[in-house]
């Protein structure tokens, strides 16, 4: 089993929900049972802007799933039944409509190609392709992050390296290269 299958195995067969576009072209998907994430007010540094001071003075409450998938710094395309519905350059209106097609579909497979394109496939004909954007970003940017129930975050970078580490940043974890097994030769 590949590390990708190992990470996503508990999610296969689970429908995604609250599929949304965030800042810019960021996308988020929730899987599994919902829970509340509560971020308490905090004290900003003295150099913080007034806008940041006001933001940090508030309590923030978010609904997340046991697994939270964040499509981060990359290009992407959404398909349904083989037809492209939207991509990372589409308007917010077009993206919202395309994401509604994915919302509620169960994840069936995740594959990463040798060129580090990640393909997320869903049970009702939905597909999301996540592509590195080497023209605008460094090869060490994070393509996507999967937040897991026990607090780990699995991150895949545009250079094909991954890390599975505690989400709080504790501990020292090395980036590792994805390993591809050679296709087996047919026995004659």
Secondary structure, DSSP 8 states (H G I E B T S, - for coil): --HHHHHHTTTTT-BEEEEEE-STT-EEEEEEEEEEEEE------TT--HHHHHHHTS-EEEEEEEEEEEE-SSEEEEEETTEEEEETTS-HHHHHHHHHHHTT-BEEEEEE-TT--EEEEETTSEEEEEE--TTTS-TTSEEEEEE-TTSEEEEEETTSEEEEEETT--S----EE-----------
